[in-house]
Amino acid sequence: MSMQSSDDSRSPKKQRLSSELNPHSLSRESHSAMSTPKPEGRSLELTDTESTLRRLLLDVAHYIDSSLSTGEAESHVILPEDLVKSKTILRFTGGWVRDKLLSINSHDIDVAINKMTGYQFGLKMKEYLEIPGNPEKYGLQGIASTDAQSAKAGAGDKSKVVGGLHKIEANPEKSKHLETVTTRVLGLDIDLVNLRKETYTDDSRNPQMEFGTPEEDALRRDATVNAMFYNLNLSEIEDYTGKGFSDMENKFIRTPLEPHQTFKDDPLRVLRLIRFASRLDYTIDSEAEKSMGQQDIKDALRAKISRERVGTEVEKMLKGPRPYFALGLIERLGLYSTIFTDPTHEVDYIPELDRLKPAYSVLESLSQPPKGVQYCIISETIAQNADEEYIALLLAAHIPWVDAPSPEPSKARGKAPTPVPVSIAREGIKATNKICDIIYAAVRNADEIIGLKDRLVERKKYPHRRVEGKDASARDVLGMAIRTWGASWRSQVLWAILAEVSAEPDKQDKILDDYSQFLMEIESLGLYEAYALKPLVDGKTLANALSTKPGPWMKSALDVVMAWQLRNPDRTNPQEAIEEVRLSQENQEQKKGELTKALIHHFLGLTIRPIFAKTQHPTSVTQQGRKRTTEVLQGRFGDHLMDDDSQTKPWKGPDSYALDLLEWVLRSLSDGETERNWGLLLPPLLTIVDDIDHSMKARGCTMLKLLLGHTPPSLLARTGVADVIEEAVMPYLSYLPTLTPEDESIALLSAAYPTLLTLSRVRHLDIDSRRKPQRKTQNRTSEDIFLSTPKDRKIHFLDKIVRQGVLSGFAHASSHVRVAETLFKHLMPLIQELDIEFVKHLKHVLPLITETLSNPFGAAYPPLLIVATKTLQTVILNCWPRMAFWRGEILKGVTICWLRIAEENRSDAQLTAVEKELQKTVQMLAAAVEQDIEIDSEFQQLVAADERLERLFGGGEIEKSAAE
């Protein structure tokens, strides 16, 4: 064929050189007379799709040769004069030919053009296919015109649209030496490029590119088996190196030219030869191996090859059919530190290369059918798909860096530096973020994984031994560990296995046995997917159940809920968890559930304690919640006023949720939990009570009351803090208007009185009844003797509250009706607690009540009248033996109040309520004194004096139930 003579030699000298280098190569002059010889029987049988592609490309070449205008697009490389008028010859090159001879299907085809760049040819192909009727010759419908069409076009051999032509510009800095064009046709990925020769410099792998002959193009390639062409014009295989066929037969891989210079020109060929040798199971030429391991070649590989290209070759090796063979070659040729290195930083650590082979060897043994059943679980776990197999190989490849110390932070409290193995992966082979994250997690969690495995094996070996700390075999412990490690936990376990085996290869069987037991336990508990287990309760729901606002506390609290969920896999109803948490604070008699107890322990130790640790606690107690018996050096007065509360008291600002959580804990406590957590409870509460803000004082008192309600009397006695609590709260009874704003005073009084009353109940229970009576009476004061019993001490304490609190409060703030109302409310439980012992206070209290009831302006605020009347009723109930004596004072207040209401002459629901309470009081008084005097006659005298009192003393409806 006339087009076969188009490969004319550009000089006799180059022709002779080419012939000397390759006896099988053809000069351009002789090409018309004979074809490249090939061994007999060597032929390629194209598929229907490949045959259609061949026919299309040859028709485009004929179209180009027949065109009056070449339509040459601007090119990066100048076309030699002797090729301008030559015919177009096309060849399938390299890997496709090799794979075809090995009967391996390949969908990637490189098409080499002898006289134009791939871009120029691609434009001509586009031009040809735009001619009406041409696409149909090949079962096509044309070329994609949009990116969306191009993405779908040519994706399969049934596709009727040719993918868009994508030009890839020449970029020598990225090892792209000529512009090419890629497209997809009938499911094949096509790369169009011209034949070329390369001239290298010493300091770069980026050559000067020129159009070349087939011989020159073949000789520049990395291996003889990759240097064969399939000539589309002749339908023949061309072996211009003369060694391609024989090397394939002998499973031998070598460079077309002298290996050292070949690698020096392009050091990436070192990695490519390793990849092809491992992929094809070929033996590398000994001379090539010798050159590959030489220091100048390794230096060139480090200096001239981008790490992205290194990473690409490593990925192809490890994803190939013989990755362990590739790692073995890297190790044997001394290339490890050249490939797996961080070129951006000088690492002051020499990788332990003796750990590489044990690492990938054990991985290889696990990837094959295991020697024993005990290893099956490891094999099935570590790599469940191709991606995980690749990650496993990368982990093994990085094991020599496993013990490299982490770099020091660049500045104090700065971000922790990246572990060395992660830097090697990220910078050395440009691993993806996903892979780097897995390696980072593996390095970070290795010690925890190894420790947990060891504890579990120990636990299984000695099940009856007492467990110190958490039980490693417990479902929640293992499950929460896996959730902490994340979705890549199996790869992280593999890293731990490789680290242990590579450190002690002689203990491999024992190590694998232990990890098999570890993984079998995880499997038996159904925890393989624990990292993806959906929580029953979300943060917002939990916050509502705890009556607090969402915040940073939720993440760790939800972990506690998740641990409970793992311990109770049968509890699948979210409402169960919510109700347990919510009801635990509403029903004190309810038995506390497991989740409630776990949350109490968590909040006290890991949430509340760290927040309050920033605040200086009152010096009156120790950190353990005991009364301090030694003096503490105090700071200068007022120093604390200069403190920034957001820093020293975060529980008042950004971490105010701690107060809500503490209150929930106190409402959910049992007596036993109070004693176990006393040191975590009392100091924070006294800190709140001691705060300068009145609202905080009030809240602290309220929470202190909750604590006292769960405090065993013996605990209060042993710690000696009853006096401390009294001294902290008693002063707040004097926080009265006008020095204290009325609203703040009422809030503080309403919290302080119940707290002191609860303290009296707990503090003075008969906890001394089992003690031997004291024999010595000397040195005991009369007060000591008088207060010798708990009951006496309790009465004395309650009397103190009445005098210093209630009576003093009325003396200073009785004009503030809401404060007076508050004092009466809290006087009633004191009267009930003192019972008949309250009679000593009647001479002061009854006149206060009478004065309140007879106040001319009392009807203006009926709530005060109501609470004063109810206080009077409480006095009658508890001090009834003395009511005959005090009946005059009582009737005075009741009758005057009744008449003043009558004088209002208006219908008012609250005043009506006052009247009912007054009627009830009269009836109660009558019942109290009926055994001593004829009270009815006195009632009649009062009615006779003022008929308006008739309804008060029996003329109207009186609720007899109250008197009963």
PEMO-V844952 format. One record per backbone hydrogen bond with DSSP energy under -1.0 kcal/mol. NH is the residue of the N-H (numbers start at 0). CO is the residue of the C=O. E is the energy in kcal/mol with one decimal. If there is no record, write none. Layout:
nh/co/e
NH/CO/E
NH/CO/E
//
This chain:
nh/co/e
3/0/-1.5
4/1/-1.3
5/2/-1.2
7/5/-1.8
14/10/-2.0
15/11/-2.9
16/12/-2.4
17/13/-2.4
18/14/-2.5
19/15/-2.7
20/16/-2.3
21/17/-1.8
24/21/-1.5
30/26/-1.2
32/29/-1.2
33/29/-1.5
41/38/-1.9
50/46/-2.7
51/47/-2.2
52/48/-2.3
53/49/-2.7
54/50/-2.4
55/51/-2.3
56/52/-2.8
57/53/-2.4
58/54/-2.0
59/55/-2.0
60/56/-2.3
61/57/-2.5
62/58/-2.3
63/59/-2.4
64/60/-2.5
65/61/-1.8
82/79/-1.4
83/80/-1.1
90/111/-1.8
91/229/-2.7
92/109/-2.1
95/92/-1.2
97/93/-1.9
98/94/-2.9
99/95/-2.3
100/96/-2.2
101/97/-1.4
102/99/-1.3
103/98/-3.4
108/188/-2.6
110/190/-3.1
111/90/-3.1
112/192/-1.9
113/88/-1.5
120/116/-2.4
121/117/-2.7
122/118/-2.2
123/119/-1.7
124/120/-2.4
125/121/-2.4
126/122/-2.5
127/123/-2.5
128/124/-2.5
129/125/-1.1
130/127/-1.2
133/130/-2.0
136/133/-1.3
137/134/-1.9
138/135/-1.4
139/134/-2.5
140/159/-4.3
143/161/-2.9
149/145/-2.5
150/146/-2.1
152/148/-2.3
154/151/-1.3
158/155/-1.7
161/141/-3.1
162/183/-2.9
165/181/-2.5
167/179/-3.1
170/175/-3.6
173/170/-1.9
174/171/-1.8
175/170/-2.4
179/167/-2.0
180/191/-1.4
181/165/-2.3
182/189/-1.9
184/187/-2.2
187/184/-2.2
188/106/-3.1
189/182/-2.9
190/108/-2.3
191/180/-2.8
192/110/-2.6
194/112/-2.5
196/209/-2.2
198/207/-1.6
207/198/-3.1
209/196/-1.7
211/194/-1.1
216/212/-2.4
217/213/-2.4
218/214/-2.7
219/215/-1.1
220/217/-1.3
223/253/-2.0
225/222/-1.1
226/223/-1.5
228/237/-2.4
229/91/-3.1
230/235/-3.2
231/89/-1.9
234/230/-2.2
235/230/-1.1
237/228/-3.1
246/242/-2.7
247/243/-1.8
248/244/-2.3
249/245/-2.2
251/246/-3.0
252/282/-3.0
261/257/-2.1
262/258/-3.0
263/259/-2.3
264/260/-2.8
265/261/-2.0
268/265/-2.1
269/266/-1.8
271/267/-1.9
272/268/-2.3
273/269/-1.7
274/270/-2.5
275/271/-2.8
276/272/-2.6
277/273/-2.3
278/274/-2.5
279/275/-2.7
280/276/-1.1
281/276/-1.7
282/250/-2.6
284/252/-2.7
288/284/-2.6
289/285/-2.5
290/286/-2.0
291/287/-2.6
292/288/-1.5
293/290/-1.4
297/293/-2.1
298/294/-2.9
299/295/-2.1
300/296/-2.6
301/297/-2.2
302/298/-2.4
303/299/-3.0
304/300/-1.0
309/305/-1.8
310/306/-2.8
311/307/-2.2
312/308/-2.1
313/309/-2.4
314/310/-2.6
315/311/-2.2
316/312/-2.4
317/313/-2.7
318/314/-1.8
319/316/-1.1
325/321/-1.6
326/322/-2.3
327/323/-2.3
328/324/-2.1
329/325/-2.4
330/326/-2.3
331/327/-2.9
332/328/-2.7
333/330/-1.2
334/329/-2.4
338/334/-2.1
339/335/-3.0
340/338/-1.5
344/341/-1.0
348/346/-2.2
351/399/-2.3
352/350/-1.6
354/351/-2.0
355/352/-1.4
358/354/-1.4
359/355/-2.6
360/356/-2.6
361/357/-2.0
362/358/-1.7
363/359/-2.2
364/360/-2.4
365/361/-1.9
366/362/-1.6
374/371/-1.6
375/372/-1.3
378/374/-2.2
379/375/-2.7
381/377/-2.6
388/384/-2.0
389/385/-2.2
390/386/-2.3
391/387/-2.5
392/388/-2.0
393/389/-2.2
394/390/-2.5
395/391/-2.1
396/392/-2.2
397/393/-1.4
398/395/-1.0
400/397/-1.8
401/398/-2.6
403/400/-1.8
413/410/-2.2
422/418/-1.9
423/419/-2.6
424/420/-1.9
425/421/-2.9
426/422/-2.9
427/423/-1.6
430/424/-2.8
435/431/-2.5
436/432/-2.6
437/433/-1.8
438/434/-2.5
439/435/-2.6
440/436/-2.6
441/437/-2.6
442/438/-2.6
443/439/-2.6
444/440/-2.5
448/444/-2.7
449/445/-2.7
450/446/-2.6
451/447/-2.7
452/448/-2.5
453/449/-2.5
454/450/-2.3
455/451/-2.2
456/452/-2.5
457/453/-2.2
458/454/-2.4
459/455/-2.6
460/456/-1.9
461/457/-2.4
464/461/-1.4
473/470/-1.9
477/473/-2.2
478/474/-2.6
479/475/-2.6
480/476/-1.7
481/477/-2.3
482/478/-2.1
483/479/-2.1
484/480/-2.4
485/481/-2.3
488/485/-1.6
491/487/-1.9
492/488/-2.3
493/489/-1.9
494/490/-2.1
495/491/-1.9
496/492/-2.4
497/493/-3.0
498/494/-2.5
499/495/-2.3
500/496/-2.9
501/497/-2.5
502/498/-1.2
503/499/-1.9
506/503/-2.1
507/504/-1.7
510/506/-2.6
511/507/-2.9
512/508/-2.4
513/509/-2.2
514/510/-2.2
515/511/-2.2
516/512/-2.1
517/513/-2.3
518/514/-2.7
519/515/-2.5
520/516/-2.0
521/517/-1.8
522/518/-2.6
523/519/-2.9
524/520/-1.5
525/522/-1.6
526/521/-2.4
529/526/-2.0
531/528/-1.7
532/529/-1.5
541/537/-2.3
542/538/-2.5
543/539/-2.1
544/540/-2.1
545/541/-1.9
547/542/-2.5
553/550/-1.9
556/552/-1.8
557/553/-3.1
558/554/-1.2
559/555/-1.4
560/556/-2.0
561/557/-2.6
562/558/-2.6
563/559/-2.2
564/560/-2.4
565/561/-2.5
566/562/-2.1
567/563/-1.4
570/567/-2.2
571/569/-1.2
575/572/-1.4
577/573/-2.0
578/574/-2.8
579/575/-2.1
580/576/-1.9
581/577/-2.5
582/578/-3.2
583/579/-1.3
586/582/-2.6
596/592/-2.1
597/593/-2.1
598/594/-2.5
599/595/-2.4
600/596/-2.3
601/597/-2.2
602/598/-3.1
603/599/-2.3
604/600/-2.0
605/601/-2.9
606/602/-1.2
607/602/-3.6
608/603/-1.3
610/606/-1.1
611/607/-2.4
612/608/-1.5
614/611/-1.6
620/617/-1.1
621/625/-2.7
624/621/-1.8
626/718/-2.8
627/619/-2.7
638/635/-2.0
640/637/-1.0
641/638/-1.6
642/639/-1.2
646/643/-1.8
647/643/-2.8
648/644/-2.5
651/648/-2.3
652/649/-1.2
654/649/-2.3
655/652/-1.6
657/654/-2.2
658/655/-1.6
660/656/-2.5
661/657/-2.4
662/658/-2.3
663/659/-2.3
664/660/-2.4
665/661/-2.3
666/662/-2.1
667/663/-1.2
673/669/-2.0
674/670/-1.8
675/671/-1.9
676/672/-1.8
679/676/-1.4
680/677/-1.0
681/677/-2.2
684/680/-1.6
685/681/-2.7
686/682/-1.9
687/683/-2.0
688/684/-2.7
689/685/-1.8
690/687/-1.5
696/692/-2.1
697/693/-2.5
698/694/-2.2
699/695/-2.8
700/696/-2.3
701/697/-2.2
702/698/-2.4
703/699/-2.2
704/700/-2.1
705/701/-1.6
706/702/-2.1
707/703/-2.6
708/704/-1.9
709/706/-1.6
710/707/-1.3
715/711/-1.7
716/712/-2.2
717/713/-2.6
718/714/-2.3
719/715/-1.1
724/720/-2.6
725/721/-2.5
726/722/-2.8
727/723/-1.6
728/724/-2.1
729/725/-2.7
731/728/-1.9
732/729/-2.0
733/730/-1.6
734/731/-1.2
735/733/-1.8
739/735/-2.0
744/740/-2.7
745/741/-2.7
746/742/-2.2
747/743/-2.3
748/744/-2.9
749/745/-2.5
751/747/-2.6
752/748/-2.2
754/750/-1.3
755/751/-2.5
756/752/-2.4
757/753/-2.5
758/754/-2.3
759/755/-2.2
760/756/-1.6
761/757/-2.2
762/758/-3.1
763/759/-1.4
766/764/-3.1
770/767/-1.6
779/776/-1.3
784/780/-2.1
785/781/-2.4
786/782/-2.4
787/784/-1.0
792/788/-2.3
793/789/-2.6
794/790/-2.5
795/791/-2.5
796/792/-2.1
797/793/-2.6
798/794/-2.8
799/795/-1.7
800/796/-1.7
801/797/-2.4
802/798/-2.7
803/799/-2.8
804/800/-1.6
805/800/-1.2
806/801/-3.0
807/802/-1.2
808/804/-2.1
809/805/-2.5
810/806/-1.9
811/807/-1.4
812/808/-2.5
813/809/-1.3
815/812/-1.6
816/814/-1.1
819/815/-2.7
820/816/-2.6
821/817/-1.9
822/818/-2.4
823/819/-2.4
824/820/-2.1
825/821/-1.8
826/822/-1.2
827/823/-1.6
830/826/-2.4
831/827/-2.3
832/828/-2.1
833/829/-2.4
834/830/-2.5
836/833/-2.0
837/834/-2.0
838/835/-1.8
840/837/-2.5
841/838/-1.5
843/840/-1.3
844/840/-2.8
845/841/-2.1
848/844/-2.2
849/845/-2.9
850/846/-2.7
851/847/-1.8
852/848/-2.8
853/849/-2.3
857/854/-2.3
859/856/-1.5
860/857/-1.9
863/860/-1.3
865/861/-2.5
866/862/-2.3
867/863/-2.2
868/864/-2.3
869/865/-2.4
870/866/-1.8
871/867/-2.0
872/868/-2.1
873/869/-2.0
874/870/-2.2
875/871/-2.2
876/872/-2.4
877/873/-2.0
878/874/-2.9
881/878/-1.9
882/879/-1.6
885/881/-1.5
889/885/-2.0
890/886/-3.1
891/887/-2.1
892/888/-1.8
893/889/-2.4
894/890/-2.7
895/891/-2.0
896/892/-1.9
897/893/-2.3
898/894/-2.5
899/895/-2.3
900/896/-2.0
901/897/-2.1
902/898/-2.1
911/907/-2.3
912/908/-1.9
913/909/-1.8
914/910/-2.3
915/911/-2.1
916/912/-1.9
917/913/-2.4
918/914/-2.5
919/915/-2.2
920/916/-2.1
921/917/-2.2
922/918/-2.1
923/919/-2.3
924/920/-2.5
925/921/-2.4
926/922/-2.0
927/923/-1.9
928/924/-1.7
931/928/-2.0
932/928/-2.3
934/932/-1.3
938/934/-1.9
939/935/-2.3
940/936/-1.9
941/937/-1.8
942/938/-2.1
943/939/-2.6
944/940/-1.7
945/941/-1.6
948/945/-2.3
949/946/-1.8
952/948/-2.0
954/949/-3.3
959/957/-1.0
963/959/-2.3
//
